[in-house]
Amino acid sequence: MSTFPFTGQAFYMAEDHLIKNRSFKGLWKKFREGYAGNVKRAFKILFPLNLAAALFLPQTYIVGATAVASYVLRRFVIGGKGEEETDKTPYYVAASNVISKLIKNVFKGIYDSAYAVGNVFGSAYNKNPIKEAAAQAA
């Protein structure tokens, strides 16, 4: 438990950087600037919460305590430093786009399936046994 703030911060910072930037470029600079401060804040805020959960909570509540600890880590320890909102599409516009794409894809899938089944049955009924026998004999 006492090493969690060190390893947790290192893992979280590396994972966060790799997901956002998709490369290792700038990772060392991010560690130099923010690792020590994040570990200090984790020891002040997050470590007592994790330790209390491990010592005093029943086993059934550990998952909930971990969720609370993750929220506290993201909200208060790491914070939103340097992050910008990338997608500024309103929810009602995004929801209507998703619904229209869903309807379009459902009907396109039904149409394509019906067309494929029709082609299979059509090719089975359009066979001429006399022409096939002549083609095989030649």
C-alpha positions as CSV (number, residue, x, y, z in Angstrom):
1,M,0.0,0.0,0.0
2,S,2.8,2.4,0.7
3,T,4.3,2.1,-2.7
4,F,1.0,2.6,-4.6
5,P,1.3,6.4,-4.9
6,F,4.7,6.0,-6.6
7,T,3.8,3.2,-8.9
8,G,0.3,4.4,-9.5
9,Q,1.3,7.9,-10.5
10,A,4.0,6.6,-12.8
11,F,1.6,4.2,-14.5
12,Y,-1.2,6.7,-14.8
13,M,1.0,9.5,-16.2
14,A,2.6,7.2,-18.8
15,E,-0.8,5.7,-19.8
16,D,-2.4,9.1,-20.0
17,H,0.4,10.6,-22.1
18,L,0.5,7.6,-24.5
19,I,-3.3,7.6,-25.0
20,K,-3.5,11.3,-25.7
21,N,-0.3,11.7,-27.8
22,R,0.1,8.2,-29.2
23,S,3.9,8.5,-28.8
24,F,6.6,8.5,-26.2
25,K,7.7,12.0,-27.3
26,G,7.5,14.4,-24.3
27,L,6.9,11.7,-21.7
28,W,10.2,12.3,-19.9
29,K,9.4,16.1,-19.7
30,K,6.0,15.4,-18.3
31,F,7.5,13.2,-15.6
32,R,10.1,15.8,-14.7
33,E,7.4,18.5,-14.4
34,G,4.6,16.7,-12.7
35,Y,5.6,13.4,-11.1
36,A,6.9,14.7,-7.7
37,G,3.9,17.1,-7.2
38,N,1.4,14.4,-8.1
39,V,3.0,11.9,-5.7
40,K,2.9,14.5,-2.9
41,R,-0.8,15.2,-3.5
42,A,-1.5,11.5,-3.7
43,F,0.1,10.9,-0.3
44,K,-1.9,13.7,1.2
45,I,-5.3,13.0,-0.4
46,L,-5.4,9.5,-2.0
47,F,-3.2,7.4,0.2
48,P,-5.3,7.9,3.4
49,L,-8.5,7.1,1.5
50,N,-7.0,3.8,0.0
51,L,-5.5,2.8,3.4
52,A,-8.8,3.4,5.2
53,A,-10.7,1.4,2.6
54,A,-8.2,-1.5,2.8
55,L,-8.2,-1.6,6.6
56,F,-11.8,-0.8,7.6
57,L,-14.2,-1.5,4.7
58,P,-15.7,-5.0,4.2
59,Q,-14.5,-6.8,1.1
60,T,-17.8,-6.1,-0.8
61,Y,-17.2,-2.4,-0.8
62,I,-13.6,-2.4,-2.1
63,V,-14.6,-1.9,-5.8
64,G,-16.7,1.1,-4.8
65,A,-13.9,2.5,-2.8
66,T,-11.5,2.0,-5.7
67,A,-13.9,3.9,-8.0
68,V,-14.1,6.8,-5.5
69,A,-10.3,6.8,-5.2
70,S,-10.0,6.9,-9.0
71,Y,-12.4,9.8,-9.2
72,V,-10.5,11.7,-6.5
73,L,-7.2,10.9,-8.3
74,R,-8.5,12.3,-11.6
75,R,-10.3,15.3,-10.1
76,F,-8.1,16.5,-7.4
77,V,-4.6,15.0,-7.7
78,I,-4.0,15.1,-11.4
79,G,-6.6,17.7,-12.3
80,G,-7.3,19.0,-15.7
81,K,-4.0,20.7,-16.4
82,G,-3.4,21.5,-20.1
83,E,-6.4,19.6,-21.3
84,E,-8.8,21.1,-23.8
85,E,-12.2,20.0,-24.8
86,T,-11.7,18.5,-28.2
87,D,-15.3,17.8,-29.3
88,K,-17.7,20.7,-28.8
89,T,-20.7,19.1,-30.6
90,P,-23.9,19.6,-28.5
91,Y,-25.4,16.4,-27.2
92,Y,-28.7,16.8,-29.2
93,V,-26.7,17.1,-32.5
94,A,-24.5,14.1,-31.7
95,A,-27.5,12.0,-30.6
96,S,-29.4,12.8,-33.8
97,N,-26.3,12.0,-35.9
98,V,-26.0,8.6,-34.1
99,I,-29.7,7.8,-34.5
100,S,-29.7,8.7,-38.2
101,K,-26.5,6.6,-38.9
102,L,-28.1,3.7,-36.9
103,I,-31.3,3.8,-39.0
104,K,-29.4,4.1,-42.2
105,N,-27.1,1.2,-41.4
106,V,-29.9,-1.0,-40.2
107,F,-31.9,-0.5,-43.4
108,K,-28.8,-0.8,-45.6
109,G,-28.0,-4.1,-43.8
110,I,-31.6,-5.4,-44.4
111,Y,-31.5,-4.4,-48.1
112,D,-28.0,-6.0,-48.6
113,S,-29.1,-9.2,-46.9
114,A,-32.3,-9.4,-49.0
115,Y,-30.4,-8.7,-52.2
116,A,-27.9,-11.4,-51.4
117,V,-30.6,-14.0,-50.6
118,G,-32.4,-13.0,-53.8
119,N,-29.2,-13.5,-55.8
120,V,-28.7,-17.0,-54.4
121,F,-32.3,-18.1,-55.1
122,G,-32.2,-16.3,-58.5
123,S,-29.0,-18.0,-59.6
124,A,-30.4,-21.4,-58.5
125,Y,-33.6,-21.0,-60.5
126,N,-32.0,-19.5,-63.6
127,K,-29.8,-22.5,-64.3
128,N,-30.4,-24.2,-67.6
129,P,-29.5,-27.9,-67.4
130,I,-29.2,-28.4,-71.1
131,K,-26.6,-25.6,-71.5
132,E,-24.7,-26.8,-68.4
133,A,-24.5,-30.4,-69.8
134,A,-23.3,-29.0,-73.2
135,A,-20.7,-26.8,-71.4
136,Q,-19.4,-29.8,-69.4
137,A,-19.2,-32.1,-72.5
138,A,-17.1,-29.6,-74.4
